[in-house]
Amino acid sequence: SKAEMRHTCRGTINLATANITVEDSCNFIISNGGAQTYHLKASSEVERQRWVTALELAKAKAVKMLEESDDSGDESVSQTDKTELQSTLRTLSSKVEDLSTCNDLIAKHGTALQRSLSELETLRLPADSTEKIKQVNERATLFRITSNAMINACRDFLLLAQTHSKKWQKSLQHERDQRIRLEETLEQLAKQHNHLERAFRGATVLPASAPGTGGSAKDPCCPAKGDLSDEDDDNEFFDAPEIITVPESMGHKRTGSNISGTSSDISLEEQYKHQVEDTKKEKRTRIPYKPNYSLNLWSIMKNCIGKELSKIPMPVNFNEPLSMLQRLTEDLEYHELLDRAAKCESSLEQLCYVAAFTVSSYSTTVFRTSKPFNPLLGETFELDRLEENGYRSLCEQV
């Protein structure tokens, strides 16, 4: 349709802006200013000339259509302008109709006049009067031709007036579209500039603050990477920290008698307290940084072509650098609310504390919106807070 004239699809060259050049006797080139160039060869010079002529004609037609195309952008013209234009056009068309009616009338009267004059000629009249009648007849014919020409010229003028306003409207609309496109491009450039600035800031900040994350040397899962130029994100892997705080002997050691379960638990805890002092590690105070890689949407999309929705691989830096097991353990962050609830006398107050503890899981969701990694089968996570808070959490994916 004419409305689609300005929107092209891949593999096409818009003839309105194309450049057609002849290389030699059989070859010719069509290009659209650098982005696409087609080198074409005809079987003979005559055929090449026919092609070039046809293309030049098509180009002229395309330019004409582009000028006259009814773009959908006309809606931005204010309503008052539209109504004014419509009323003017209506008046003009009514005038054209009046003129065409007058034309028909003049033609009819002219024919009648000529008929009457030819009838006069046939009558037997003196020679002088016959001459006079001939002169009148010639003048009547001339008058009829001139009036016809004048009416045609009027019609052409009115048609031009009608199309002229449309053309101006189109060119104005085109300028508006160009301005909007420029504004959008500027906005995108500003966003990209902002994003690059943030990325650069992130690159300079990451290595400096990494040692403060609780010893990055002991914690290999905390990547202090500032290299943003690495585009191949798929080849980045981070090993989990192999820090085993519980000695191997402790797991297998049992008390002599297995009569009292409680006494064996106490002895285990005492042993653990003695042994944990030797293997005491400095705890980290924050989770690892999320690598701040720039995302290329096209590189993600091209991996999804022709795949089922369930088979689409998601980029790893969409996820939070944590396991879901650790995320679940974070629900115990406000465990002291339950301790307080246990000490309360009023059941209503207890209910309030328990409700507050339940809701506390959502405390971080304002800032942390990305999903943690799904744990592998048999993956475990241990949180040891026996010394500070008197509890220990162990999770395993089963």
N, C-alpha and C positions, 0 to 999 in steps of 0.2 A: 504494500500500500504506500501511498505518498508519505504518510506519517512516518514510515520506517526508512525513509530515504537517508536520513543522517546517521542511522545506526547500522554499522557493518558487521559482518560475521567473519570468522577466521578463514584465511585463504582467499579472500576477495580483495580486489582493488577498486576503490571508488573512482569511476570514470570522470566525475566532475572535477576532481583534483589531480587526475593522473597526467603523466607526462609521456607522450608517445613520440619516440625518436626512431629514425631509420638508420640502421648501421651500414649495411651494404646492399647488394642487389636482391638478396632473398631474406636477410635477417632484419628484425626490428625489435625494439625494446619498449616495454611498458613499465613504468615505475611510479610509486606514490611518494617520492621524496625521501628515499633511503631505507624505509622499513621493509618494503617488498619490491623486488625487481623481477620481472618475467622476461626471459630472452626467448623469442619465438622465431621459428624459421618456416618460411613458405616454400613450396616446391618450385615456384618460378617467380620472376619479377612481377608479372602481371597479377598473379595471385596475391603476392605481398601488397601490391598497390591497392587491390580490392579490399584486403583486410584493413589496411591503414585508413582507407577512405571510410569504410564502414565504422571503424572505431572512432574516427574523428567526428562523424555524424552522430554516433551514439553519445560521445562526450558532450557535443553541443546540446543534444536533447536532455542529457542528464543535468547540465548546468541550468537549462531552462526549467526543468522540473523542480530542481532544488530551489530556484527562486520562487516558483509558484506553489511549492509543497505546503499543504495545510498541516502545519505542525500542531501537536496537541498543546504546545506552550501558550496558545492564544488565551487560555483561561486566565493568565496573569493580567491581561488587559482589563482595566477597570470596567465595571458594569455600565457606567454612564457613557464611556467612550463607545462601548459596543452598541448601546441603544441609539446613540447619536449617529454612528456609522450606518446602522440598519435603516434608520429613518431617511438618511440622505440617499442611500441606495434605492430605497423604496420610491422616493420622489423622482430620482433619475430614471428608474425603470418605467414609471408612469409617464414621464416625459417622452421616453423612447416610444412607448405605445401610442401616445398622441401623434408623434411624428410619423409613425408607420401608418396610422389611420389617415393622416393628411396626405401621405404619399399615395395611398390607394385612391383617395378622392381625386387628387390631381391627375393621376394616371387615367381614372375613369372620365373625368371632365375633358382631359386632353384628347382622349380617343374620340369622345363625342364631338368635340370641336373639329377635329380633323375629318370626321365623317361628314359633318355639316358642310365643311369647306369643299370636300370632294363632290358632295351633292350639288353645291353651287356651281362647281366647274362644269358639271354635266349639262346644266341649263344653258339654253341658247341666249347668250348675253353679248353685248358689244365687246369688241376686242380689248378696249381699255379696262373694262371691269374684270375680264378674265385675267389680265396681267396682275391687277390689284389682288384678286383672290389668290393667285399663285404666291405672291409676296407674303400675304397674311398666313397662308398655309406653311410656308417655309419658316416664318417667324414663330408660329405655334409649335412646330417640331423642335426648333432650337430651344424655345422656352421649356418644353417638356424635358428635353435632354438635360438642360442646366438644372432644373428643379430636382430631377432624379439624382444628379450628381451631388447637389447640395444636401439632399436628404441622406444619401449614403455617407457623405462626409460627417454629417451630424451624428449618425449612428456610430461610426468609427470613433469619433471623439468621446461619445458617452461610454462606449466599451472601454476605451483607454482610461477614462476617469474612474471607472469601476475597478479595473485591475490595478491601477496605480496605487490607490489607497491600500489595497491588499499587500502589494509589494513592500511599501514602506512599513506596514505593520509587521511583515515577516522579518525584514532586516532589523527592525527595532527589537523584535523578539529574539532574533539570533544573537544580537549584542548582549541582551539580558542573560541569555543562556551561557554565553562565553564568560560573562562576569561571574555568574554563579559557579561555573566550573573552576574559574581561577580562585575564587574564595575557598572552594572545597580543597583545591590543591594546596593552597597556602596553609589551611587548617591541618591537613595531613602532614605537611612538612614541619609545622610547629610541633605536632604530636611526636613525630619521629625524632626531632631534635631533643625534645624533652625526655623521650625514652632513652636516647643515646646518652644524654647527660646523666640520667639515673643509673644506667648500666655502668658508665665510667666511674661514678661515685661508688657504686657497689663494688667494682673491681678494685678500687684503691682502698676501700674500707675492709674488705674481707680478710686479707692476709694479716692486717695489723691487729684485728680483734680476735683472731682465731686462738692464740695461746691463752686467752682469758676464758676459754670455754671449758676449763677444767682439765687442762693438759692435753694438747692435741697430739703430743707424742705418744701418750698412753692410749689415746682414743682414735684409732685410724678411721672410724666411721664419720669423723667430723672433717669433711674436706675443706681445706683452706685454699680453695681454688679461686683465682681471679682472672683466669684466662677465658675471656668472653668470645674470642675469635674462633674457638673450636666449634665448627658447625656440626661435626659428626657426633651428636649427643648419644646415639645408640650404642657407641663403643665405650661409653663411660660406665665403669662398674666400681662400686665401693664395697670392700669386705666388711663384714660385721666384726666388732671387737671380740677377740677371744680372751676374755677376762673371766677366769673362774675363781670366784671368791671362796667357795666351799672346798676344803681339802678333800681328796679322794677317800682317805681313811675314814672320814666322819660318816660317809654314807653307809658304810658296811659295818661299823662298830655297833655292837648290841650289848646290853647289860647281861650279867650272868643269868639272873632269873627274869622270866618274862611274865611274872605273876601280876605285878602292878604296872599298868600302862603309864600311869602318871609319873611314877618315880623314874622310869626310863626316859620320859620326855624331859624331865628336869635335868637329868644327867647329860642328855644330849645338848640341851641349851647351854649348860655350864661349859661343856667341852667346846661348844661352838664359840662361846664368848672368849675362851682362852686362845683358841686358834685364830679367831678373826683379827686379834690384835697384831699377829705376825703378818697376815696378808691384807692389811688395811690399805685400801686404795682411796685416792682422792676422788670424791664424787663430782660429777659434772653438774654445773648449775643451770645449763640451758641445753636445748636440743640443737642438733647440728644445723648450720645454715642451709637454706634451700639454694642450690646452685642457680645463679641468676642468668640462665642462658636465654638469649633472644629466640623467640619462637617464630618459625617460618610456617605459616598456615598451609602453603602449597605443598611443602615437603611432607606434612601430615596427611593432607588430602590425597596425594598421589599414591600413598600406600593403601588407601581404602578403596581404590577403584576395583569394582568387580568382586568385592568381598561381602560376606554376610555381616550383619551388624554385630554379631557375637564374636566375629573373627578379627575385627578391626583392632590393630595394636595402638595403644595410647602411649604418647611420649612419657618417659619416666619423670621428666621434670614437671608433669601435671600433678604428680603425687607429692605428699609431704615425706621428707626423708625419715620416716618412722614406720615401725610395724604396727598393725592393728592391735596386737597384743599389748604393746606399750600404751596405745591410746586408750584401751579398755582399763588398764591399770591406773590411768590418770583420774578415773572416777573416784579413787580413794584420796584425792588431794585434800578434801575438806573432811577427813575422817573424824576430826575432833568434834564436829557437830553431833555425831552419834554418841560420843563420850558424854557430851553435855546433856543429850537427851536421856541417857541412862540415869543421870543424877537428878533429873527433874521430878518434882512431886506431881505437878499437874499433867494430866494426860493430853490436854489441849496443847500445852507448851511442847510436850514430846512430839506430838504430831507435826507441829510447826517446824521443829528442828529436823525431823525426818524428811519433811517436804523440802526444806531448804537444801538438805544434803542431796536429795534426788535431782533438784534443779541445778545444783552446782556443776553437774556434768557439762552444762551449756556455757560455762563461764568463759571459755576460750573461743567459742565459735564466731565471735565478732571478727577476730583477726585471722583465725586459722580456718580457712574455708576449703582447703584441698584435702583430698582423701589420703589416708595412710596406705602403705603397701599391704596387700593381702599376705598373711604369713604362709610359708611353705608347710607341708605336712611334717609334723614332728618338730617344728620350730618352737623354741621356748623363750620366755622372757621372765627375768627375776628382778623384783624390786625389794631391796633389803633395807628396811627402816627399823630394825629391832632396837638399835641403840637409841635413836632419837624418839621414835613414836611407838615402839613395841609391837610392830607388825611386819610381816613379810609376805610378799605376794609372788606366786609362781603361776605362770600361764603356759599352756601348751596347745598348739594347734593339732587337733585329733581328727 
